[in-house]
Amino acid sequence: MTLPLESITQLYRLQLSIVEKITGGFLSENYTLADGSTKYFLKKHRHVDRTQVEEVCQAEQFFAQGGVPVILPVPTLQGDVFFEYEHSYYSLYPFVEGHHIERGRLTESAAITLGSTLGVLHKQGKESTLPIAEQFNAWDKEKFLSKAAAVEAEIAKENPLSEFGAMVLDNLRLKKQCVLENTVTYDQLGLSNDHLIHGDYFCDNVFFDEYDRLNYVFDFEKTQYAPPMYELFRSFFVSFLSVPNQENLVLAKKYVNAYLGVYPFPKETVRNSFTAAYLKQIHSIWIEEEHYLKNSTRPDSLLPSQFACNQYYVQNRKEIEDHLID
């Protein structure tokens, strides 16, 4: 693809050159650019609908005004926070210093500030009146089973069966068992889509400082209205249970407590939100669908940790929930 460097020169009066393409992310296409010694981050928005891009940018501004350490885009000379180029939308961000901590490798400081910052974000999200169209969608048993069957049909064509295909089958077997055994509906949990949330909040979409304290939040492409603590526990699965062990459960407890210290909820709501996050996770078939039905291998590397997470959680569900919600 060609990058809109000429457009950026006109819109920002910057003479930018490409430093590198960012390799992280599974649905994004981003670049580091430089104007002399000053670096910038160029984001290509996932959305191709202008209204959706506007909603993402509005959410960034809204949360930043509420005290969340959001990285905000650089405005153009006309004051716009995104621009169009060849039927895609882009935003230019300042390049900030910070570091990532891998999934399942968080420190105590990182876990606590990950939780407390999310509490601040959700308190602000409760006050939102922004016209964001995206809403939390509950799990769909029939949709899951249909996609699982389509994936299994594709795997059946492998001869011999690949190592990846074998793991997909094992993961699907576990998830199908849980899906078929589940009788809980979203309505029964009494949760509401009454908070604007980040939508993809976990350790990959934040930066930490030199003391492992969270200092920046970014990537609001999946912002939506949802039950707030669904996001708390969705992040738990990814940020902590990607490496399932007792040490990470201890850290996860500190993470949950830090959140509730900022934004407390009744225990029943906490437990029901945990159930919602688990059921959403176990009905997820994104990695398998991307590989076998959409011919994209970008998320393949996530499968081993997701499978390990699912196995560990299903085997120890009651003990884990009781540990985190006492």
N, C-alpha and C positions, 0 to 999 in steps of 0.2 A: 504494500500500500504506500501511497505518497502521503507525506505529512504536510499539514497546512502551515509551513514556516512562513511563506509569503503573506498569508492572511494574518498571522500573528504579528509580523512586522507592521502591518497596516493598523491592526486593532490595538496594539500595545506599545508601538514604537520601540520594539526590542529586536535586536539582531541575533536571533537564536540559531544555534547549531545543535545537532543531535549528539548527546553524550553516549547514551545506551538505551536499549529497549529493556523495560522491566520484565524480568522472567517470572516473578511471583504472580499469584492470582490464577484463577481457573476459568473465569469468564470475562476477563478484562484485557485491554490492550493499552499499555501506558508507556511513557518514555520520560527519561531525564534529558532536559535541554539545558543549554547554558548561553548566557549573554556575557561574554568575557568571563569573569570569575564568579558571577552570580548564577546560581543554578535554579531551575524550575522543574516542576513535575507536570507533564501534559497528560491529562486523562481523557480517553475516548469513552464517552458514556455508553453503557450497555443499551440504553433505550434509544429507539429511533423515532419515537413520538415526542414532539416538542413539549407537549403538556406534561408528560412524565418527567422529562429533564427539568422543567421548571419546578415541579413538585420536589424533586431531590434537592435542588438548590435552595428552595424555600425552607426545607427541613434543616439543612445545614445552618442557615442563618438563624432559624428559630432556636435550635438547641444551643448555638453559640451564645445567643442573648440570654439564655437561662443558666449560664455558667459551665456548660460542658466544653472541654478544651478541643473544639472542632478546628480542623485545618480548613480555612475558608479560601475560596478561589480569589485570584487577582482580578479585579474588574478591568474591563477594557476602557479605552478612552471615553467611550459613551456610557460607561457604568454598568455594562452587561457582565454577567458572571459565567456565561457560556456563549459559544458561537457555533454556527453551522458551516460544514465544509464537506462537499461531495456526499450529501445526504446523511451525514453523521454529525454528532454534536460533541464538542470538546470544551473542557475547562482547563485553565492554566492555574496551577497552584504554586505557592512558594515551596521551595525545597527545604524541609525541616530535618533537623538532626534528631535522631532517636534510634532505638534498636528494637528488633522483634525478639520475642522469646518463643521458641518452638512449642507446638501443641504438646501438652503432657509434661512440659519441662519448666513450668512456672515456679518462681520462688515465692516465699511467704509475702514479701512486699508487693510483688506483682499480683498475686491472688487477691489480696486485700484491696488494693487500689482498683483492680478490675471490677470488683463487686461494688465498691462505694461509688465509683464513677457512673456505673450503670444505674444505681439508685438515684443519683442526681439527674441523670438523663430521663428516667421514667417519671420522676416528680414533675419535671418540666413537660414531659409528654402528656401528662394528665390534663394540662391546661391548654393543649393545642386545639385550635379551631381551624387549622389549615385545611383546605379542600383537597386532601390527599386521597386518591381513589383506591389505592391498594389496601386490601383488607386481609387479615389472617384467614386462611382457608383450612378448615378441619380435615382430618384424615378421611380418605375415601377407600373403603375396603375393596369395592368392585374395580375401581380404577387401578389400584395396586395389583390385584390379582390378574387383571387383563394385561398390564405391562409386564408383569413377571412371566406370564405365559409366553409373551412375544419374545422376551429375552431368552427364555429357555429354548424356544424354537430355534433361535439363531445359534445358540451354543451347541445345539444338537448337530449342527452342520460342521462343527470342528472335528477334524480327523487327522491327527489325534487331538484329544482334548488338551487345551492349553492350561498352563498353571493358573493363569488369570481366570479362565473359564471355570476351572474347578473351584476356585475360591468364591467366585460369584454364585455358583450353585450351592455351596455350603452356606453362604450368607443368606441367599434367598430361602433356603430350606428353613433356617432359623426364623427369619422374618415372617414367612408364610405361616409357620406354626403359631407365632404370637398373634398375627393378624386374625387368623381363623378362630383362635381361642378368645379374643377380645370381644366383650359385649358392651363396653363403655362408649357412649356417644358424647360428642362435644357438649351438647345441650345439657346433659346430665351433670356436668361439672360446674355449671353455674358461673362460667367465666364470661367476660364481655370484651369486645374489641373497642375498648374505651380509652386507650392510651396510644399516642403516636410513639412508635419505637424505632430504634435504629434499623432493625430488620436482619442484620448480619453481624451482630456484635460478638466478637470472640477475639482471641489473642492475635490472630492474623491481621485484624483491622484496627489495631492500636499500636502506638509506639510507647516505649518505656524510656525513662531517663537513666543516668548512670547508677542510680540507686534502686533500679527496678520499680520505680513508681510510674504509674501511667501518666503520660503528659500530653498525648494527642489521640484523638479519635478521628477516623476518616472512613470513607466508602459508605455513603448513605443510599446507595442505589436500590436497596430493598426496603427502604423505609415504608412503614405501613401502620395502620391501626390494628391493635392486637391486645390480648391480655398481657400485661407487662411481665409477669414472672414466667410466662412461657419463654420469653427471651432469656431470662436469667438461667433457666435450666437447659435450654438449647445450647447456650454457651458452655454450660457445665459439661455436657457430653463431648463437645469438641475440644475445649481448652484443657480439660482435666482427664477425661476418660479415654482420650486418644492413646494414653499410656496407662492402662488400668492397673493400679496397685494401691496399697494401703496409704502410702505417703501422699499420693494425689487426692485421696479421699479426705485426709486430714486438711490439706490445703483447700479443697473444695468447701469444707465446712467453714473455714475462715472467710472464704469468698462469699458464701451465702449469708453468713452473719454480718459481714461488712455491708452488704446490700440492705439487709433488713434493719441495720442500725441507722441507715440514712432514710429508708422508705419502708416502714413496717407494714405487715399485712397479717390478718388472722391466720392461724395455723391451717385451718381447713382450706383457705384459698391457696396457701403455699403448697399444700399437698396436692390439690386438684391441678394446680399449674404444673407441678412435676409430672403428674399423669399425662397431661396434655402434651408436654414436651416429649415424653417417652413414646406416646402413641404416634405423634408426628414423625419422630425419628424412625420408628420401626416400620412405618408405612412408606418411608422414603426409598425411592428406587433411582435416584438421580445419577449416581455413578454408573450403574448398570445400563440405564437407558442411554446415557451419553455414549458409552462404548459400543453397545450392540445395536442401538436403534438410530443413533445420530452420527455414528462414525467419528466420534471425538474421543481421543485418548488422554486429553489433558487432566481429567480428574482421576485417572487410573491409580496414581500413587496413593490416593486416600483410602483405597479399599482395604488394605491390611489393617489400618488403625480403626476403621469403622467396624470391621468384622470383629476385631478384638474387643472393642467397646461394647458391641451388641452382645457378644457371648458373655462377657463379664457381668454386664448389667442384668441380663435375663437370669443368669444363675444366682445373682445376689441382690435382686431387686428390693425385697423387703428390708434387708439389712442396710442397704445403701440409703433408702428413703428414710428409715428410722434414724440413721446416723446424721443425715443432713437436716432433718426436721424433727427436732426433739422438743 
